[in-house]
Amino acid sequence: MALPDPATYLLFLSAAVALILAPGPDTLFVLSQGVQSRGLGVRAALGVAVGVLFHTVLAVLGLAAVYRTVPAAADAVRLFGGAYLALLGAVTLRNAGGEEAVGGGEAENRAATAAAPGGFRRGFLVNAANPQVALFFLALLPGFVEGPDRTLGMAVLGGTYAVLTAGYLAAVATAADAATSLVGARSTRVLLDRVAGAVLIGLGAWVALG
């Protein structure tokens, strides 16, 4: 079982941080959830991180290669992921401003949104249903480990990537919630919800078109 040496591991950390900080579908998705509430955004961030672990398992077992050898499988998963994101966007647009009819206070409404289920599941599906992530890990992880049996090394690197992803995206969700709280006005919150919905629909098209 080949583990990366300290120098190689530090090189991987540098590459991973640079890649995670680059804006992409996961970051935009968590941002759209964090605008609605910190709790929802953090759970989405954790779901994305578990999606990273899912893709790590696929790469370690060699299953991710199916996306490369069977393009139809990658197309099917990509279309599902894009449709799911677009559906989330449509639901977000439909519910934007719905809190006004409830008549609750801002704090109560935000607490209800934060407690809403599904953030973790959504985050996981958004990441897991993107075959480009699987192909990315299939190409990235083996390059940092050596030897015929690289299972443990790839697992360690994938786990590291997942932890870094969870920390960064949780910070993104927290920052989005803080910025939204500073805005304060309910009408602006409704506008931000609508922007979040539009972002999700755009992400759906992005993923579906590959």
C-alpha atoms as a printed R data frame, in Angstrom:
    type eleno elety resid chain resno       x      y       z
1   ATOM     1    CA   MET     A     1   0.000  0.000   0.000
2   ATOM     2    CA   ALA     A     2   1.636  3.200  -1.163
3   ATOM     3    CA   LEU     A     3   1.149  6.369   0.812
4   ATOM     4    CA   PRO     A     4   2.373  9.696  -0.571
5   ATOM     5    CA   ASP     A     5   5.573 11.003   1.014
6   ATOM     6    CA   PRO     A     6   5.394 14.329   2.935
7   ATOM     7    CA   ALA     A     7   6.656 16.388  -0.002
8   ATOM     8    CA   THR     A     8   4.156 14.829  -2.398
9   ATOM     9    CA   TYR     A     9   1.363 15.256   0.151
10  ATOM    10    CA   LEU     A    10   2.167 18.957   0.548
11  ATOM    11    CA   LEU     A    11   2.153 19.296  -3.244
12  ATOM    12    CA   PHE     A    12  -1.269 17.655  -3.325
13  ATOM    13    CA   LEU     A    13  -2.528 19.991  -0.583
14  ATOM    14    CA   SER     A    14  -1.411 23.002  -2.609
15  ATOM    15    CA   ALA     A    15  -3.111 21.705  -5.737
16  ATOM    16    CA   ALA     A    16  -6.273 20.754  -3.826
17  ATOM    17    CA   VAL     A    17  -6.608 24.175  -2.173
18  ATOM    18    CA   ALA     A    18  -6.169 25.938  -5.519
19  ATOM    19    CA   LEU     A    19  -8.777 23.711  -7.166
20  ATOM    20    CA   ILE     A    20 -11.276 24.026  -4.313
21  ATOM    21    CA   LEU     A    21 -10.994 27.821  -4.285
22  ATOM    22    CA   ALA     A    22 -11.776 27.986  -8.009
23  ATOM    23    CA   PRO     A    23 -15.500 28.790  -8.455
24  ATOM    24    CA   GLY     A    24 -17.541 25.865  -9.728
25  ATOM    25    CA   PRO     A    25 -20.989 24.247  -9.494
26  ATOM    26    CA   ASP     A    26 -20.474 23.066  -5.903
27  ATOM    27    CA   THR     A    27 -19.445 26.499  -4.657
28  ATOM    28    CA   LEU     A    28 -22.294 28.251  -6.455
29  ATOM    29    CA   PHE     A    29 -24.781 25.698  -5.170
30  ATOM    30    CA   VAL     A    30 -23.676 26.102  -1.541
31  ATOM    31    CA   LEU     A    31 -23.713 29.880  -1.982
32  ATOM    32    CA   SER     A    32 -27.304 29.709  -3.203
33  ATOM    33    CA   GLN     A    33 -28.248 27.661  -0.143
34  ATOM    34    CA   GLY     A    34 -26.311 29.857   2.273
35  ATOM    35    CA   VAL     A    35 -28.239 32.892   1.053
36  ATOM    36    CA   GLN     A    36 -31.384 31.172   2.328
37  ATOM    37    CA   SER     A    37 -29.864 30.176   5.688
38  ATOM    38    CA   ARG     A    38 -26.546 29.228   7.244
39  ATOM    39    CA   GLY     A    39 -27.845 25.861   8.426
40  ATOM    40    CA   LEU     A    40 -29.078 24.932   4.977
41  ATOM    41    CA   GLY     A    41 -25.800 26.033   3.400
42  ATOM    42    CA   VAL     A    42 -23.597 24.167   5.891
43  ATOM    43    CA   ARG     A    43 -25.588 20.968   5.444
44  ATOM    44    CA   ALA     A    44 -25.259 21.360   1.671
45  ATOM    45    CA   ALA     A    45 -21.491 21.809   2.121
46  ATOM    46    CA   LEU     A    46 -21.272 18.582   4.120
47  ATOM    47    CA   GLY     A    47 -23.338 16.806   1.466
48  ATOM    48    CA   VAL     A    48 -20.930 17.969  -1.235
49  ATOM    49    CA   ALA     A    49 -18.005 16.686   0.853
50  ATOM    50    CA   VAL     A    50 -19.634 13.258   1.126
51  ATOM    51    CA   GLY     A    51 -20.115 13.407  -2.647
52  ATOM    52    CA   VAL     A    52 -16.349 13.887  -2.923
53  ATOM    53    CA   LEU     A    53 -15.873 10.734  -0.832
54  ATOM    54    CA   PHE     A    54 -18.303  8.927  -3.149
55  ATOM    55    CA   HIS     A    55 -16.225  9.872  -6.175
56  ATOM    56    CA   THR     A    56 -13.063  8.856  -4.308
57  ATOM    57    CA   VAL     A    57 -14.519  5.386  -3.790
58  ATOM    58    CA   LEU     A    58 -15.389  5.183  -7.487
59  ATOM    59    CA   ALA     A    59 -11.841  6.141  -8.428
60  ATOM    60    CA   VAL     A    60 -10.253  3.731  -5.924
61  ATOM    61    CA   LEU     A    61 -12.374  0.827  -7.149
62  ATOM    62    CA   GLY     A    62 -11.852  1.740 -10.776
63  ATOM    63    CA   LEU     A    63 -15.574  2.252 -11.318
64  ATOM    64    CA   ALA     A    64 -15.116  5.855 -12.422
65  ATOM    65    CA   ALA     A    65 -13.512  4.495 -15.592
66  ATOM    66    CA   VAL     A    66 -17.011  3.447 -16.696
67  ATOM    67    CA   TYR     A    67 -17.761  7.107 -17.419
68  ATOM    68    CA   ARG     A    68 -14.770  7.172 -19.766
69  ATOM    69    CA   THR     A    69 -15.448  3.877 -21.546
70  ATOM    70    CA   VAL     A    70 -19.255  4.149 -21.685
71  ATOM    71    CA   PRO     A    71 -20.111  7.732 -22.732
72  ATOM    72    CA   ALA     A    72 -23.847  6.970 -22.546
73  ATOM    73    CA   ALA     A    73 -23.534  6.337 -18.801
74  ATOM    74    CA   ALA     A    74 -21.795  9.665 -18.274
75  ATOM    75    CA   ASP     A    75 -24.427 11.423 -20.395
76  ATOM    76    CA   ALA     A    76 -27.282  9.876 -18.411
77  ATOM    77    CA   VAL     A    77 -25.786 10.865 -15.053
78  ATOM    78    CA   ARG     A    78 -24.939 14.352 -16.308
79  ATOM    79    CA   LEU     A    79 -28.483 14.938 -17.583
80  ATOM    80    CA   PHE     A    80 -29.921 13.712 -14.286
81  ATOM    81    CA   GLY     A    81 -27.680 16.072 -12.342
82  ATOM    82    CA   GLY     A    82 -28.556 19.008 -14.558
83  ATOM    83    CA   ALA     A    83 -32.289 18.292 -14.332
84  ATOM    84    CA   TYR     A    84 -32.071 17.989 -10.546
85  ATOM    85    CA   LEU     A    85 -30.326 21.347 -10.220
86  ATOM    86    CA   ALA     A    86 -32.867 22.992 -12.522
87  ATOM    87    CA   LEU     A    87 -35.696 21.510 -10.446
88  ATOM    88    CA   LEU     A    88 -34.153 22.905  -7.250
89  ATOM    89    CA   GLY     A    89 -33.921 26.288  -8.950
90  ATOM    90    CA   ALA     A    90 -37.568 26.193 -10.005
91  ATOM    91    CA   VAL     A    91 -38.649 25.276  -6.473
92  ATOM    92    CA   THR     A    92 -36.528 28.089  -5.029
93  ATOM    93    CA   LEU     A    93 -38.071 30.596  -7.434
94  ATOM    94    CA   ARG     A    94 -41.563 29.382  -6.610
95  ATOM    95    CA   ASN     A    95 -41.000 29.679  -2.858
96  ATOM    96    CA   ALA     A    96 -39.218 33.040  -2.966
97  ATOM    97    CA   GLY     A    97 -41.315 35.476  -1.003
98  ATOM    98    CA   GLY     A    98 -43.577 32.764   0.366
99  ATOM    99    CA   GLU     A    99 -42.505 33.709   3.870
100 ATOM   100    CA   GLU     A   100 -44.314 37.035   3.459
101 ATOM   101    CA   ALA     A   101 -47.665 35.276   3.470
102 ATOM   102    CA   VAL     A   102 -46.822 33.401   6.645
103 ATOM   103    CA   GLY     A   103 -46.703 36.586   8.644
104 ATOM   104    CA   GLY     A   104 -43.895 35.430  10.904
105 ATOM   105    CA   GLY     A   105 -40.997 37.595  11.960
106 ATOM   106    CA   GLU     A   106 -37.692 37.591  10.121
107 ATOM   107    CA   ALA     A   107 -35.955 35.581  12.841
108 ATOM   108    CA   GLU     A   108 -38.709 32.967  12.903
109 ATOM   109    CA   ASN     A   109 -38.708 32.671   9.120
110 ATOM   110    CA   ARG     A   110 -34.944 32.262   8.937
111 ATOM   111    CA   ALA     A   111 -35.027 29.688  11.718
112 ATOM   112    CA   ALA     A   112 -37.672 27.720   9.805
113 ATOM   113    CA   THR     A   113 -35.560 27.841   6.662
114 ATOM   114    CA   ALA     A   114 -32.462 26.752   8.564
115 ATOM   115    CA   ALA     A   115 -34.335 23.783   9.983
116 ATOM   116    CA   ALA     A   116 -35.736 22.726   6.600
117 ATOM   117    CA   PRO     A   117 -34.622 19.209   5.652
118 ATOM   118    CA   GLY     A   118 -32.874 18.213   2.472
119 ATOM   119    CA   GLY     A   119 -29.772 20.395   2.430
120 ATOM   120    CA   PHE     A   120 -27.363 17.502   2.967
121 ATOM   121    CA   ARG     A   121 -29.124 15.271   0.440
122 ATOM   122    CA   ARG     A   122 -29.176 18.023  -2.146
123 ATOM   123    CA   GLY     A   123 -25.498 18.774  -1.695
124 ATOM   124    CA   PHE     A   124 -24.610 15.113  -2.065
125 ATOM   125    CA   LEU     A   125 -26.691 14.648  -5.211
126 ATOM   126    CA   VAL     A   126 -25.374 17.817  -6.832
127 ATOM   127    CA   ASN     A   127 -21.817 16.507  -6.488
128 ATOM   128    CA   ALA     A   128 -22.425 12.781  -6.950
129 ATOM   129    CA   ALA     A   129 -24.522 13.300 -10.096
130 ATOM   130    CA   ASN     A   130 -21.724 15.126 -11.891
131 ATOM   131    CA   PRO     A   131 -19.608 12.613 -13.878
132 ATOM   132    CA   GLN     A   132 -17.025 15.321 -14.558
133 ATOM   133    CA   VAL     A   133 -16.049 15.139 -10.884
134 ATOM   134    CA   ALA     A   134 -15.562 11.364 -11.147
135 ATOM   135    CA   LEU     A   135 -13.327 11.755 -14.195
136 ATOM   136    CA   PHE     A   136 -11.428 14.536 -12.437
137 ATOM   137    CA   PHE     A   137 -10.622 12.298  -9.468
138 ATOM   138    CA   LEU     A   138  -9.756  9.405 -11.749
139 ATOM   139    CA   ALA     A   139  -7.142 11.627 -13.383
140 ATOM   140    CA   LEU     A   140  -5.945 13.500 -10.264
141 ATOM   141    CA   LEU     A   141  -5.489 10.969  -7.465
142 ATOM   142    CA   PRO     A   142  -3.263  8.338  -9.152
143 ATOM   143    CA   GLY     A   143  -0.729 11.011 -10.088
144 ATOM   144    CA   PHE     A   144   0.196 11.584  -6.435
145 ATOM   145    CA   VAL     A   145   0.761  7.948  -5.382
146 ATOM   146    CA   GLU     A   146   3.128  5.290  -6.639
147 ATOM   147    CA   GLY     A   147   3.275  1.523  -6.618
148 ATOM   148    CA   PRO     A   148   1.030 -1.245  -7.899
149 ATOM   149    CA   ASP     A   149  -1.305 -1.051  -4.890
150 ATOM   150    CA   ARG     A   150  -2.283  2.592  -4.544
151 ATOM   151    CA   THR     A   151  -5.652  2.058  -2.868
152 ATOM   152    CA   LEU     A   152  -4.765  3.457   0.552
153 ATOM   153    CA   GLY     A   153  -2.883  6.425  -0.869
154 ATOM   154    CA   MET     A   154  -5.765  7.411  -3.142
155 ATOM   155    CA   ALA     A   155  -8.214  7.026  -0.259
156 ATOM   156    CA   VAL     A   156  -6.112  9.292   1.973
157 ATOM   157    CA   LEU     A   157  -5.863 11.957  -0.719
158 ATOM   158    CA   GLY     A   158  -9.583 11.774  -1.492
159 ATOM   159    CA   GLY     A   159 -10.427 12.047   2.210
160 ATOM   160    CA   THR     A   160  -8.146 15.069   2.507
161 ATOM   161    CA   TYR     A   161  -9.870 16.709  -0.445
162 ATOM   162    CA   ALA     A   162 -13.259 16.052   1.149
163 ATOM   163    CA   VAL     A   163 -12.229 17.630   4.472
164 ATOM   164    CA   LEU     A   164 -10.822 20.714   2.737
165 ATOM   165    CA   THR     A   165 -13.994 20.970   0.642
166 ATOM   166    CA   ALA     A   166 -16.253 20.761   3.697
167 ATOM   167    CA   GLY     A   167 -14.308 23.467   5.548
168 ATOM   168    CA   TYR     A   168 -14.195 25.888   2.641
169 ATOM   169    CA   LEU     A   169 -17.818 25.457   1.571
170 ATOM   170    CA   ALA     A   170 -19.049 25.739   5.159
171 ATOM   171    CA   ALA     A   171 -17.215 29.064   5.334
172 ATOM   172    CA   VAL     A   172 -18.876 30.116   2.052
173 ATOM   173    CA   ALA     A   173 -22.304 29.247   3.469
174 ATOM   174    CA   THR     A   174 -21.600 31.158   6.694
175 ATOM   175    CA   ALA     A   175 -20.393 34.227   4.805
176 ATOM   176    CA   ALA     A   176 -23.441 34.167   2.509
177 ATOM   177    CA   ASP     A   177 -25.783 33.975   5.497
178 ATOM   178    CA   ALA     A   178 -23.980 36.792   7.293
179 ATOM   179    CA   ALA     A   179 -24.140 39.030   4.226
180 ATOM   180    CA   THR     A   180 -27.842 38.296   3.796
181 ATOM   181    CA   SER     A   181 -28.524 39.062   7.467
182 ATOM   182    CA   LEU     A   182 -26.820 42.444   7.111
183 ATOM   183    CA   VAL     A   183 -29.107 43.324   4.216
184 ATOM   184    CA   GLY     A   184 -32.087 42.900   6.480
185 ATOM   185    CA   ALA     A   185 -34.962 44.047   4.281
186 ATOM   186    CA   ARG     A   186 -37.399 41.250   3.509
187 ATOM   187    CA   SER     A   187 -37.928 42.473  -0.046
188 ATOM   188    CA   THR     A   188 -34.188 42.167  -0.619
189 ATOM   189    CA   ARG     A   189 -34.218 38.656   0.861
190 ATOM   190    CA   VAL     A   190 -36.919 37.713  -1.634
191 ATOM   191    CA   LEU     A   191 -34.782 39.115  -4.446
192 ATOM   192    CA   LEU     A   192 -31.780 37.103  -3.230
193 ATOM   193    CA   ASP     A   193 -33.906 33.950  -3.144
194 ATOM   194    CA   ARG     A   194 -34.911 34.589  -6.732
195 ATOM   195    CA   VAL     A   195 -31.293 35.138  -7.723
196 ATOM   196    CA   ALA     A   196 -30.408 31.863  -5.988
197 ATOM   197    CA   GLY     A   197 -33.132 30.086  -7.958
198 ATOM   198    CA   ALA     A   198 -31.872 31.534 -11.225
199 ATOM   199    CA   VAL     A   199 -28.312 30.472 -10.341
200 ATOM   200    CA   LEU     A   200 -29.475 26.911  -9.735
201 ATOM   201    CA   ILE     A   201 -31.276 26.773 -13.079
202 ATOM   202    CA   GLY     A   202 -28.159 28.118 -14.765
203 ATOM   203    CA   LEU     A   203 -26.038 25.505 -12.989
204 ATOM   204    CA   GLY     A   204 -28.447 22.830 -14.173
205 ATOM   205    CA   ALA     A   205 -27.922 23.898 -17.774
206 ATOM   206    CA   TRP     A   206 -24.154 24.076 -17.218
207 ATOM   207    CA   VAL     A   207 -23.969 20.525 -15.858
208 ATOM   208    CA   ALA     A   208 -26.382 19.092 -18.430
209 ATOM   209    CA   LEU     A   209 -24.444 20.569 -21.335
210 ATOM   210    CA   GLY     A   210 -21.172 19.260 -19.900
